[in-house]
């Protein structure tokens, strides 16, 4: 009976359905919103759209006259005089800009009190801001962080000619938060400050982030640190993986002839049978992969923000999806009784990793049984949100990798077709943007098993020694422009932005991080207290550089840049504090205090 309970619990943990709702679960404002209580949320439909005639290559002026149209969304409804008192400037990132117009409530809900003009700039190679690549030599070479930042500087110069010498403040979340902080680093006269939400700027190899940091953050959401009564869910998950695999390998058929593999496939509503116990190991990896996305989207309200970005589409996850996923597993101690406690003598930074964790994986007291294992819908709160799937493929949550070159691949040439693949892959390939805070899991500080690295593994074992060169990316048929080699250590970006020293050398930046967000492990902090497992205890705002007004803003119950989203009546107090702190910072920087 133990194994049947495990199958049902794990399946339920990863299966809960929610009603399909368009885009955001509520199109209405919160009761306390400055826009008014329960009125329609503003969106890209409120924009005045412009197409800015942008230079394609800012660093080869004269030799390459090519240009492209860059989309801008402007909203001036909060400007009451001849000119705005300030300008909120969103540094667009790796999606069409409507995504950020429709979700960056911080700009909309503070616009009136700040008398702000709102501007969202679309990232080059996104949405309607893609250069005409057919007939352009090395058409993908111009998708880079450096070119995108230069775009924003040129746009601000043009806007300042219209609105006058008013202060601009950069804002962005995720990669957009990286861009907003880097923009303040590199163009300090363009903006007086930056709000960098969930910006993983300290996640590069030479910054030595905790390599299992993302897994630690994911595990917070399944325990007391994530708002649950205790850590039972995380403990049960930690025990479930080896028990599930062992069950599939060793359990005897049930009285009706159902095998362990058939029971597992039925419990998880798989589209195809499991051929061997090795398939169960793949299933475990797939289920584990769901939790990264649930953690990233662990908002106090139903949201499509992550599902629309990474799949399956604009279908909302439920409010607090990690809590929803834990609804079954947090109710029993059954699994926690079958395992020992993990050892604690390991390190998880860029040095040696140890996973000498003392799990007694198969010490279940009750005999295995499969006769009443139950299916529980579609695999995953995350993968079941569409409400339309009747079964799921094995490995349906696997993360794709960028295509790498072979020795015979040509990297330079005239592009023969248009490009519509978005900005993220080209930026990563051109700039070697390689974050490493998510590489490791299962080494004792999270709920994953088995460890995904060998005992004693180092960062060098995972990405190669410093100075190593790997193959470059493959652009695909008819497209050219990528470098022929890659640098997994991101040496250029480290040199260009100064690594950890960059945050200390700048001024007027708020780095906010929600500690339930996997990317928080690569955030900027005053010390390592927010990186440790379990609940954070300490001040929510910490000076990184007190003299220069650089702050680490910590949101213990925050997911991916929750502070930039529209207010919600169920926001935790730490999210309300974060938004108030950010507005106060903007007032200081702009002189509107």
Backbone torsions as a table, in degrees:
resi	resn	phi	psi	omega
1	UNK	NA	-28.5	-179.1
2	UNK	-59.1	-48.1	-176.7
3	UNK	-67.1	-35.4	178.6
4	UNK	-65.5	-38.9	175.7
5	UNK	-62.3	-41.1	179.6
6	UNK	-60.8	-46.2	180.0
7	UNK	-60.3	-46.6	-178.8
8	UNK	-65.1	-39.9	-178.3
9	UNK	-67.8	-45.6	179.2
10	UNK	-63.8	-43.3	179.5
11	UNK	-62.4	-43.4	178.6
12	UNK	-65.1	-37.4	178.3
13	UNK	-57.9	-34.4	-174.9
14	UNK	-109.5	18.0	-172.9
15	UNK	-127.3	-9.8	-167.8
16	UNK	-56.5	132.2	178.3
17	UNK	-90.9	153.1	168.9
18	UNK	-132.1	157.9	179.1
19	UNK	-64.4	140.3	179.7
20	UNK	-73.9	122.2	-179.6
21	UNK	-126.5	145.2	-175.3
22	UNK	-74.4	123.2	171.1
23	UNK	59.1	-84.6	176.3
24	UNK	-107.5	146.4	-177.5
25	UNK	-61.1	-34.3	175.3
26	UNK	-126.0	129.0	174.6
27	UNK	-91.2	12.5	-177.0
28	UNK	-111.3	152.3	178.2
29	UNK	-72.5	163.7	174.3
30	UNK	-70.4	161.3	-179.0
31	UNK	-61.0	-29.2	-176.8
32	UNK	-99.5	8.7	-176.5
33	UNK	-66.1	137.5	174.9
34	UNK	-62.3	-16.7	178.2
35	UNK	-77.7	-9.5	-176.1
36	UNK	116.1	153.9	-177.1
37	UNK	-80.6	125.3	173.4
38	UNK	52.9	47.3	171.4
39	UNK	-108.9	166.0	-176.7
40	UNK	-61.0	135.1	176.7
41	UNK	-68.9	141.1	173.0
42	UNK	-69.5	161.2	-176.7
43	UNK	-156.4	-171.9	179.2
44	UNK	-62.3	-17.5	176.8
45	UNK	-68.5	-18.2	178.3
46	UNK	-87.7	-3.9	-176.0
47	UNK	-72.7	149.3	157.4
48	UNK	-96.9	116.4	-173.5
49	UNK	-92.7	137.2	173.3
50	UNK	-128.7	155.1	171.3
51	UNK	-117.9	112.8	-176.4
52	UNK	-89.5	132.3	-179.2
53	UNK	-78.8	95.7	-169.5
54	UNK	-100.1	145.8	175.2
55	UNK	-71.9	134.3	-179.4
56	UNK	-73.3	-45.5	-177.1
57	UNK	-123.1	102.1	-177.2
58	UNK	-73.9	-13.0	-172.2
59	UNK	-110.8	11.4	175.0
60	UNK	-141.1	50.4	-175.8
61	UNK	-61.1	130.4	179.5
62	UNK	99.8	-40.5	-178.5
63	UNK	-85.9	-18.1	178.7
64	UNK	-137.2	97.9	-175.8
65	UNK	-82.9	2.8	-174.6
66	UNK	-61.6	147.5	178.7
67	UNK	-136.5	168.0	176.3
68	UNK	-147.9	162.5	178.9
69	UNK	-89.1	123.3	178.8
70	UNK	-108.5	123.8	-176.2
71	UNK	-78.9	139.4	175.2
72	UNK	-128.1	136.6	168.7
73	UNK	-103.7	126.1	176.9
74	UNK	-121.8	140.6	173.5
75	UNK	-134.8	119.7	-176.4
76	UNK	-113.5	18.7	-177.0
77	UNK	-67.6	-13.9	179.2
78	UNK	-99.1	-0.3	-179.7
79	UNK	-87.0	119.6	-174.4
80	UNK	-103.7	-18.2	-179.7
81	UNK	-111.3	-157.4	-179.9
82	UNK	-70.9	-22.5	-178.3
83	UNK	-146.1	154.9	176.5
84	UNK	-68.0	156.4	174.4
85	UNK	-78.3	-26.7	176.8
86	UNK	-159.8	172.8	177.2
87	UNK	-129.0	122.2	166.6
88	UNK	-80.5	125.7	-177.6
89	UNK	-124.2	109.2	179.8
90	UNK	-85.4	122.5	178.2
91	UNK	-86.0	97.1	-172.7
92	UNK	-56.9	148.0	-178.8
93	UNK	-123.2	-143.7	-159.4
94	UNK	-87.0	42.6	170.9
95	UNK	-149.1	162.9	171.3
96	UNK	-53.7	144.7	-168.0
97	UNK	-65.2	-21.0	177.1
98	UNK	-56.4	-32.7	179.3
99	UNK	-56.5	-39.0	-175.8
100	UNK	-86.8	-32.5	173.7
101	UNK	-60.8	-42.1	-174.2
102	UNK	-79.2	-11.7	-174.4
103	UNK	-123.5	-13.0	-176.1
104	UNK	-87.0	75.0	-178.1
105	UNK	-64.0	-26.9	179.7
106	UNK	-55.3	-40.1	-180.0
107	UNK	-69.7	-48.0	-177.5
108	UNK	-64.0	-41.6	-170.6
109	UNK	-86.2	-5.2	173.9
110	UNK	-113.4	-4.1	-175.2
111	UNK	-58.6	-41.8	-176.2
112	UNK	-68.1	-47.4	-176.3
113	UNK	-68.3	-24.9	179.7
114	UNK	-95.7	-6.6	-176.2
115	UNK	59.2	43.3	-168.1
116	UNK	-96.2	144.1	161.4
117	UNK	-84.5	131.9	179.6
118	UNK	-101.6	130.4	-179.7
119	UNK	-134.5	128.1	170.5
120	UNK	-115.7	125.6	178.6
121	UNK	-106.5	129.6	-179.9
122	UNK	-78.8	138.9	177.5
123	UNK	-68.1	138.6	176.2
124	UNK	-56.2	145.0	-177.9
125	UNK	72.4	17.0	173.9
126	UNK	-119.5	148.7	170.5
127	UNK	51.7	-118.5	179.6
128	UNK	-97.4	19.3	-177.0
129	UNK	-118.6	37.4	-178.5
130	UNK	-98.0	126.7	176.4
131	UNK	-60.1	155.3	174.8
132	UNK	-73.9	100.4	-170.3
133	UNK	-83.3	-31.7	-179.3
134	UNK	-62.4	123.0	-178.4
135	UNK	88.9	-4.3	-179.8
136	UNK	-95.9	128.0	-179.8
137	UNK	-70.8	135.5	178.2
138	UNK	49.5	53.0	-168.2
139	UNK	-63.0	-25.0	-178.2
140	UNK	-90.8	-3.4	-176.9
141	UNK	-69.2	-15.9	-172.9
142	UNK	-97.3	5.6	175.0
143	UNK	-92.7	97.2	-177.2
144	UNK	-151.6	161.3	176.3
145	UNK	-59.5	-44.3	-175.8
146	UNK	-62.1	-43.1	179.9
147	UNK	-68.3	-39.5	-179.3
148	UNK	-64.0	-42.1	178.6
149	UNK	-64.4	-38.9	177.6
150	UNK	-64.8	-36.7	174.4
151	UNK	-54.5	-48.3	-175.6
152	UNK	-65.5	-36.8	178.0
153	UNK	-64.5	-41.4	-179.7
154	UNK	-67.6	-41.7	178.4
155	UNK	-61.0	-43.8	-178.9
156	UNK	-65.2	-39.4	175.9
157	UNK	-57.9	-43.0	-179.5
158	UNK	-67.7	-41.4	179.2
159	UNK	-67.3	-36.7	-179.6
160	UNK	-65.4	-30.1	175.9
161	UNK	-65.0	-24.1	179.1
162	UNK	-89.3	-44.8	-170.4
163	UNK	-96.8	-10.2	-179.7
164	UNK	94.2	-174.1	-174.0
165	UNK	-85.7	69.6	177.8
166	UNK	-106.4	154.2	-177.4
167	UNK	-73.0	138.2	173.3
168	UNK	-106.2	140.7	174.5
169	UNK	-124.1	125.4	178.1
170	UNK	-80.4	147.2	176.9
171	UNK	-147.8	144.1	177.5
172	UNK	-170.9	159.2	179.0
173	UNK	-125.1	144.7	179.7
174	UNK	65.8	-128.3	174.3
175	UNK	-58.4	-34.0	175.5
176	UNK	-63.7	-32.3	174.7
177	UNK	-69.9	-37.0	173.7
178	UNK	-59.3	-45.6	-178.6
179	UNK	-64.2	-40.9	-178.0
180	UNK	-65.4	-41.5	178.5
181	UNK	-69.2	-43.5	178.3
182	UNK	-63.6	-33.9	178.2
183	UNK	-63.1	-41.7	176.2
184	UNK	-65.2	-36.9	176.6
185	UNK	-59.9	-50.0	-167.7
186	UNK	-91.1	-26.1	-177.4
187	UNK	-129.2	63.8	-173.5
188	UNK	-66.5	-16.8	176.9
189	UNK	-89.4	-11.7	179.8
190	UNK	-79.5	-39.0	179.8
191	UNK	-131.0	146.2	-179.5
192	UNK	-85.7	-9.1	179.6
193	UNK	-177.2	176.1	-177.9
194	UNK	-147.9	140.7	169.8
195	UNK	-104.9	111.8	-175.7
196	UNK	-110.5	97.7	-177.8
197	UNK	-87.4	127.9	176.9
198	UNK	47.7	48.7	-176.9
199	UNK	-95.9	108.1	-175.7
200	UNK	-82.1	55.8	-174.1
201	UNK	-76.1	-12.8	176.8
202	UNK	-106.7	29.9	-178.7
203	UNK	-101.7	8.1	-177.2
204	UNK	-84.8	156.8	-174.5
205	UNK	-53.3	-42.7	-176.5
206	UNK	-75.5	-7.4	173.8
207	UNK	-88.6	-6.8	177.4
208	UNK	52.3	55.1	175.1
209	UNK	-72.4	163.6	173.2
210	UNK	-65.1	122.9	-173.3
211	UNK	-70.3	-21.3	174.2
212	UNK	-104.0	19.1	-174.6
213	UNK	-60.5	-39.6	179.4
214	UNK	-65.3	-41.7	179.4
215	UNK	-63.5	-37.4	176.9
216	UNK	-61.7	-44.6	-179.7
217	UNK	-65.6	-41.0	177.4
218	UNK	-59.0	-43.8	-177.5
219	UNK	-65.3	-28.9	177.3
220	UNK	-56.6	-40.9	-176.4
221	UNK	-66.8	-14.3	179.2
222	UNK	-101.8	20.4	-177.7
223	UNK	-148.1	-164.0	-177.5
224	UNK	-58.7	-36.9	179.7
225	UNK	-64.0	-20.9	179.8
226	UNK	-97.9	10.3	177.2
227	UNK	97.5	2.4	176.2
228	UNK	-83.0	162.6	-177.2
229	UNK	-63.3	-29.3	-177.7
230	UNK	-159.2	-168.6	-177.4
231	UNK	-99.2	20.4	-174.1
232	UNK	-62.5	-40.0	-178.6
233	UNK	-61.7	-47.6	179.7
234	UNK	-62.5	-40.5	178.9
235	UNK	-63.6	-41.8	179.7
236	UNK	-67.5	-38.8	176.7
237	UNK	-63.4	-42.3	-178.8
238	UNK	-59.5	-36.6	-180.0
239	UNK	-80.1	-28.5	-170.5
240	UNK	-66.0	-38.9	-172.2
241	UNK	-61.4	-52.5	-179.9
242	UNK	-67.2	-33.2	178.7
243	UNK	-65.1	-42.3	179.4
244	UNK	-61.4	-46.4	-179.9
245	UNK	-64.1	-42.1	-179.5
246	UNK	-66.2	-39.4	176.5
247	UNK	-56.4	-45.6	-178.0
248	UNK	-65.5	-28.4	-176.9
249	UNK	-87.5	-27.1	-167.3
250	UNK	-122.7	-17.2	-173.1
251	UNK	-68.7	143.0	176.3
252	UNK	-81.0	154.1	178.0
253	UNK	-59.4	152.9	176.5
254	UNK	-76.1	174.6	-177.9
255	UNK	-60.1	-32.1	-179.7
256	UNK	-86.3	5.4	177.6
257	UNK	92.4	-3.9	179.7
258	UNK	-64.6	127.0	179.0
259	UNK	-86.3	167.4	178.7
260	UNK	-61.3	-41.1	179.9
261	UNK	-63.7	-40.1	178.4
262	UNK	-65.7	-38.3	179.5
263	UNK	-65.1	-42.0	178.9
264	UNK	-64.8	-45.6	179.9
265	UNK	-60.9	-39.3	179.4
266	UNK	-69.6	-39.9	-178.1
267	UNK	-63.3	-33.2	-178.2
268	UNK	-101.4	9.1	176.8
269	UNK	52.7	47.2	179.6
270	UNK	-75.4	148.1	-177.7
271	UNK	-75.8	-18.8	-176.6
272	UNK	-137.9	155.2	-179.6
273	UNK	-69.3	157.4	173.6
274	UNK	-85.9	123.4	-173.9
275	UNK	-83.4	-27.7	-175.3
276	UNK	-157.2	165.5	175.3
277	UNK	-58.0	-25.5	176.8
278	UNK	-63.0	-31.3	175.7
279	UNK	-65.3	-31.5	177.5
280	UNK	-67.1	-37.8	175.8
281	UNK	-60.9	-38.5	176.8
282	UNK	-67.5	-37.9	176.9
283	UNK	-62.2	-43.2	178.8
284	UNK	-58.5	-45.3	178.7
285	UNK	-61.5	-38.8	-179.6
286	UNK	-65.6	-45.7	179.2
287	UNK	-63.9	-42.3	178.2
288	UNK	-60.3	-36.9	-179.3
289	UNK	-63.3	-27.9	179.1
290	UNK	-59.9	-35.7	-171.8
291	UNK	-67.2	-28.4	176.4
292	UNK	-59.5	-46.2	-177.9
293	UNK	-72.6	-35.8	175.4
294	UNK	-62.0	-40.0	-180.0
295	UNK	-67.3	-41.7	-179.9
296	UNK	-61.9	-33.5	-177.6
297	UNK	-103.7	25.8	-174.6
298	UNK	-80.6	63.3	-178.2
299	UNK	-89.8	159.5	178.4
300	UNK	-80.2	11.7	-179.5
301	UNK	-142.7	153.7	174.1
302	UNK	-61.2	138.3	-173.4
303	UNK	-149.3	146.3	173.7
304	UNK	-103.1	4.1	-168.4
305	UNK	-59.4	-43.3	-178.8
306	UNK	-85.3	-39.1	-179.2
307	UNK	-62.7	-34.5	179.0
308	UNK	-73.5	-25.2	-178.5
309	UNK	-83.7	-40.1	-174.5
310	UNK	-117.1	2.3	179.2
311	UNK	103.6	154.2	9.8
312	UNK	-91.2	3.2	-178.7
313	UNK	144.1	-166.7	-175.1
314	UNK	-83.3	68.7	175.5
315	UNK	-122.1	136.6	-173.1
316	UNK	-81.7	138.7	163.4
317	UNK	-76.9	156.2	177.9
318	UNK	-71.1	165.6	172.8
319	UNK	-59.6	142.7	-178.1
320	UNK	44.2	62.9	-174.5
321	UNK	-61.6	-29.2	176.3
322	UNK	-66.0	-37.8	177.0
323	UNK	-66.7	-38.6	177.3
324	UNK	-63.2	-40.5	179.5
325	UNK	-66.3	-28.8	-178.2
326	UNK	-88.8	0.4	-170.9
327	UNK	-57.0	-33.1	179.2
328	UNK	-88.9	-47.2	-172.6
329	UNK	-69.5	-22.4	-179.4
330	UNK	-80.8	-4.4	-174.1
331	UNK	-93.1	-3.9	-175.9
332	UNK	-135.6	149.2	173.7
333	UNK	-95.9	4.1	-169.5
334	UNK	-55.3	-46.2	-174.9
335	UNK	-75.3	-32.2	-177.3
336	UNK	-65.4	-19.5	-179.6
337	UNK	-80.9	-9.6	-173.5
338	UNK	-99.7	-1.6	-176.1
339	UNK	-131.6	156.6	172.2
340	UNK	-84.0	176.1	177.6
341	UNK	-86.5	148.0	-179.6
342	UNK	-71.1	148.2	172.2
343	UNK	-68.7	158.6	-176.0
344	UNK	-117.4	3.7	-176.9
345	UNK	-93.0	74.6	176.5
346	UNK	-145.9	160.6	174.9
347	UNK	-116.7	153.8	-172.6
348	UNK	-137.8	28.0	175.5
349	UNK	-102.5	-149.1	-174.2
350	UNK	-76.3	-5.4	-179.5
351	UNK	-89.8	-145.0	-175.7
352	UNK	-69.7	137.8	174.6
353	UNK	-109.2	132.8	177.3
354	UNK	-121.8	140.2	178.0
355	UNK	-128.8	40.0	178.2
356	UNK	-77.7	68.9	-177.0
357	UNK	-96.1	127.7	-170.9
358	UNK	-89.6	69.6	176.3
359	UNK	-87.5	136.7	173.1
360	UNK	-104.0	81.1	-160.4
361	UNK	-65.1	-30.0	-169.2
362	UNK	-119.6	30.2	-177.1
363	UNK	-91.4	42.7	179.3
364	UNK	-72.1	135.3	-177.6
365	UNK	-74.6	-36.9	-177.2
366	UNK	-84.9	149.9	177.1
367	UNK	-70.2	152.8	176.5
368	UNK	-68.1	145.7	176.6
369	UNK	-151.8	142.2	-179.3
370	UNK	-122.4	5.5	-169.6
371	UNK	-73.0	-17.4	179.0
372	UNK	-126.7	26.6	173.4
373	UNK	-63.9	138.8	-173.0
374	UNK	-120.6	140.0	170.7
375	UNK	-75.8	154.3	-177.1
376	UNK	-138.5	48.9	176.5
377	UNK	89.8	-149.5	-175.6
378	UNK	-93.1	147.8	-174.0
379	UNK	-62.8	101.4	168.3
380	UNK	112.0	129.2	161.2
381	UNK	-49.6	-40.8	-176.5
382	UNK	-72.7	-49.2	-173.8
383	UNK	-84.7	-8.9	-179.6
384	UNK	-100.3	9.0	-172.6
385	UNK	-69.7	-20.6	-179.3
386	UNK	-70.9	-24.3	-177.8
387	UNK	70.3	14.6	-175.8
388	UNK	-119.8	-17.5	-175.3
389	UNK	-77.5	136.4	176.2
390	UNK	-101.9	-15.4	174.9
391	UNK	-158.3	167.5	-179.3
392	UNK	-130.8	145.9	177.3
393	UNK	-74.5	149.0	174.5
394	UNK	-63.4	134.3	179.0
395	UNK	74.4	22.6	-175.1
396	UNK	-66.5	-11.3	-180.0
397	UNK	-107.9	13.9	-178.4
398	UNK	-62.8	140.5	180.0
399	UNK	-88.5	129.4	179.3
400	UNK	-73.4	157.4	177.5
401	UNK	-114.9	152.4	176.0
402	UNK	-66.5	141.9	179.4
403	UNK	-71.1	134.4	178.9
404	UNK	-103.4	157.7	-177.2
405	UNK	-74.5	154.5	164.6
406	UNK	-104.3	168.4	-173.7
407	UNK	-59.7	-27.2	-174.6
408	UNK	-90.9	-1.6	-175.4
409	UNK	-74.4	132.7	176.7
410	UNK	-87.9	132.6	-175.8
411	UNK	-102.2	-18.4	-176.6
412	UNK	-118.3	144.3	178.1
413	UNK	161.9	179.9	178.6
414	UNK	-89.6	125.7	-176.2
415	UNK	-69.2	139.8	-173.3
416	UNK	-104.5	-1.5	-177.3
417	UNK	-152.6	163.5	176.0
418	UNK	-66.0	163.9	178.2
419	UNK	-120.4	135.2	179.5
420	UNK	-140.4	28.0	-174.0
421	UNK	-93.8	5.9	179.5
422	UNK	84.6	174.4	-172.3
423	UNK	-93.1	-22.4	-167.0
424	UNK	-64.4	-51.6	-179.8
425	UNK	-59.8	-48.0	178.7
426	UNK	-60.3	-41.0	178.8
427	UNK	-62.5	-45.9	179.5
428	UNK	-61.9	-39.7	-177.3
429	UNK	-73.4	-40.7	-177.6
430	UNK	-74.5	-35.4	-174.9
431	UNK	-104.9	1.4	-176.3
432	UNK	52.9	47.5	179.7
433	UNK	-78.3	97.2	-172.0
434	UNK	-125.5	101.3	177.3
435	UNK	-88.7	140.7	-172.4
436	UNK	-122.8	5.8	-176.2
437	UNK	-71.5	-6.5	-178.2
438	UNK	-114.1	9.0	-171.1
439	UNK	-70.9	-26.4	-169.2
440	UNK	-120.2	142.2	172.0
441	UNK	-151.1	158.3	175.6
442	UNK	83.3	17.7	-178.3
443	UNK	-99.1	13.9	170.5
444	UNK	118.5	-9.4	-176.7
445	UNK	-110.5	12.2	-176.4
446	UNK	-143.2	-164.5	-178.9
447	UNK	-108.5	16.6	-177.4
448	UNK	-90.7	155.8	174.4
449	UNK	-164.2	141.6	-0.3
450	UNK	-81.4	170.5	174.4
451	UNK	-58.5	141.3	-179.9
452	UNK	-96.2	10.8	175.7
453	UNK	-131.8	156.8	177.5
454	UNK	-73.6	155.0	176.9
455	UNK	-58.5	133.4	179.0
456	UNK	80.5	8.1	-177.6
457	UNK	-65.9	146.7	176.8
458	UNK	-118.8	170.4	176.4
459	UNK	-59.7	-37.4	177.4
460	UNK	-60.9	-35.9	176.9
461	UNK	-65.1	-30.9	-174.8
462	UNK	-84.6	-36.3	-175.6
463	UNK	-123.5	-1.4	-179.0
464	UNK	98.1	165.2	-178.2
465	UNK	-71.8	156.3	175.3
466	UNK	-54.9	138.3	-178.7
467	UNK	92.5	-10.9	179.7
468	UNK	-67.7	145.9	175.1
469	UNK	-116.3	132.5	176.7
470	UNK	-105.4	179.3	176.2
471	UNK	-69.7	148.9	175.6
472	UNK	-77.0	-177.2	-179.3
473	UNK	-86.0	152.6	172.4
474	UNK	-93.3	124.8	-176.4
475	UNK	-79.2	-18.4	-175.8
476	UNK	99.6	164.3	-176.0
477	UNK	-58.4	132.5	174.3
478	UNK	78.8	5.9	-179.3
479	UNK	-124.5	144.0	-176.9
480	UNK	-142.4	168.0	172.6
481	UNK	129.5	-12.4	-178.3
482	UNK	-77.2	152.1	174.3
483	UNK	-63.6	150.2	-178.5
484	UNK	-73.0	-18.8	179.3
485	UNK	-131.2	168.6	179.1
486	UNK	-131.3	157.9	179.8
487	UNK	-121.3	101.8	-177.2
488	UNK	-65.7	-13.5	180.0
489	UNK	-90.9	1.2	176.3
490	UNK	51.2	44.6	-175.1
491	UNK	-62.1	-38.8	-176.5
492	UNK	-65.8	-47.0	-179.5
493	UNK	-63.5	-36.1	177.2
494	UNK	-62.4	-42.9	179.1
495	UNK	-69.8	-40.2	-173.6
496	UNK	-68.3	-40.2	-176.9
497	UNK	-105.4	-5.1	173.8
498	UNK	86.9	10.8	179.9
499	UNK	57.7	-143.1	179.7
500	UNK	-64.8	-25.8	178.8
501	UNK	-67.4	-21.9	-179.9
502	UNK	-62.2	-41.7	179.6
503	UNK	-67.0	-28.2	-179.1
504	UNK	-82.8	-19.0	-176.6
505	UNK	-95.5	-7.1	-178.1
506	UNK	-98.1	-169.9	177.2
507	UNK	-148.5	159.8	172.3
508	UNK	57.2	57.4	175.0
509	UNK	-134.8	133.6	169.0
510	UNK	-106.5	119.1	174.3
511	UNK	-100.7	106.7	-179.5
512	UNK	-102.2	142.6	178.3
513	UNK	-144.1	129.3	171.1
514	UNK	-87.5	126.5	-171.2
515	UNK	-76.8	-3.8	172.2
516	UNK	-89.9	-6.0	-176.9
517	UNK	-87.8	127.9	178.9
518	UNK	-55.8	-30.1	-177.2
519	UNK	-80.2	-6.6	178.1
520	UNK	-64.2	-20.7	-180.0
521	UNK	-65.4	-17.5	-179.9
522	UNK	-107.9	15.6	-178.0
523	UNK	-82.0	175.6	-179.3
524	UNK	-94.8	126.7	-179.1
525	UNK	-138.0	163.2	177.0
526	UNK	-78.2	-28.8	176.1
527	UNK	-153.9	-172.4	-174.2
528	UNK	-91.7	7.6	-178.1
529	UNK	-56.4	-41.5	179.8
530	UNK	-70.4	-12.0	-177.7
531	UNK	-90.6	-10.3	-176.8
532	UNK	-77.7	150.3	177.7
533	UNK	-62.0	155.0	175.4
534	UNK	87.3	-173.3	-176.5
535	UNK	-65.5	143.0	174.7
536	UNK	-84.1	133.8	176.8
537	UNK	-123.8	114.5	-179.4
538	UNK	159.1	179.0	-179.7
539	UNK	-67.2	149.0	-179.3
540	UNK	-78.4	-22.7	178.2
541	UNK	-122.5	123.6	-179.2
542	UNK	-126.0	136.3	176.7
543	UNK	-73.2	126.6	170.4
544	UNK	-90.2	-39.1	174.1
545	UNK	-144.2	93.3	-171.8
546	UNK	-61.4	-39.1	-176.1
547	UNK	-66.7	-26.3	-175.3
548	UNK	-111.5	14.0	175.3
549	UNK	56.8	52.5	172.6
550	UNK	-113.3	121.5	-169.7
551	UNK	-126.9	138.1	167.0
552	UNK	-94.5	116.8	-177.2
553	UNK	-106.9	119.2	-170.6
554	UNK	-108.5	129.8	-178.2
555	UNK	-120.5	90.3	-172.4
556	UNK	-56.0	-35.5	179.5
557	UNK	-105.6	31.7	-179.4
558	UNK	-104.1	140.8	170.6
559	UNK	-97.5	-152.1	-171.5
560	UNK	-64.2	113.0	-175.7
561	UNK	32.0	53.5	175.1
562	UNK	-55.6	-35.5	-176.4
563	UNK	-63.9	-22.3	179.5
564	UNK	-86.7	-11.4	-176.8
565	UNK	-77.3	169.8	173.1
566	UNK	-62.9	145.7	174.3
567	UNK	-55.4	149.8	173.9
568	UNK	-135.7	147.0	-178.4
569	UNK	-64.4	-19.3	179.5
570	UNK	-100.9	12.9	176.5
571	UNK	-57.8	137.1	173.5
572	UNK	-69.5	156.4	-178.8
573	UNK	-55.6	-32.8	-179.0
574	UNK	-65.2	-30.3	177.0
575	UNK	-71.4	-39.5	177.6
576	UNK	-64.0	-42.2	177.9
577	UNK	-61.0	-42.0	-177.6
578	UNK	-60.4	-46.7	-178.7
579	UNK	-64.7	-40.3	178.9
580	UNK	-64.4	-39.6	179.1
581	UNK	-64.3	-42.0	-178.8
582	UNK	-65.4	-42.4	178.6
583	UNK	-64.1	-40.3	177.7
584	UNK	-62.0	-39.6	178.0
585	UNK	-63.7	-43.8	179.2
586	UNK	-61.2	-40.1	178.3
587	UNK	-62.4	-40.5	177.6
588	UNK	-62.2	-48.1	-174.6
589	UNK	-66.3	-36.0	-175.1
590	UNK	-91.4	-8.2	-176.7
591	UNK	78.7	17.3	-179.6
592	UNK	-94.3	4.0	-178.0
593	UNK	-63.4	NA	NA
